[in-house]
Amino acid sequence: MLDAIDAGQLPRVPRVGYELVRAGIAIRQVRTGPARAALERARLGAEAARIPSLQAEVEQAVQAFHAPTARFVGRDVERLLALEEVERLFASETLVVDACRNVVRAGGKVVSLSTRPVLLALVRALAAEWPGDVARETLLNQAFGARHADDSHRARLRVEIARLREAIKPLATLRATRRGFVLQPTRELRSAF
């Protein structure tokens, strides 16, 4: 809808708002180039308008753009990522469990788990310990909140692991180990989380 609007025809102040909206959409789509360009146009427009509150709003948007936007969690590693790092990660062949959007992705392939919170919890636990395996008890606790596993919990875990295997088949496999399960990205994918 925004493409149908000729921003050049807008008065200065609404044009700044238009550019802020464009930047916000680009940020949500994890497209840093268009977001940066829209923020720069908004900054220039706010400076030309000489309205301090508008300049402050644009500055706040610029600061939000540069602030960390995601958290990378891996085995013994946890760090914040800038939006540009997230964009590069999404564009790579790296297997990513995106807990914000509830998807598992690698390259152009995306598997949604938005309606399957148990599967998302399982794959998050497995990815966080990659390349190591995760104990069945840990998976039961993180996916089901089970403090003391019994036969019904273990049976449910087997069922949910089978469902997860099927769901993420285009991107990874799950292998049973002596103590639990391990996530294995498919061969053509880079194996880093």
Beta strands, then each sheet from edge to edge (+ up, - down):
strand 1: 70-74
strand 2: 77-81
strand 3: 96-98
strand 4: 103-106
strand 5: 109-112
strand 6: 134-135
strand 7: 172-176
strand 8: 180-185
sheet 1: 1+ 2-
sheet 2: 3+ 4- 5+
sheet 3: 6+ 8- 7+
end
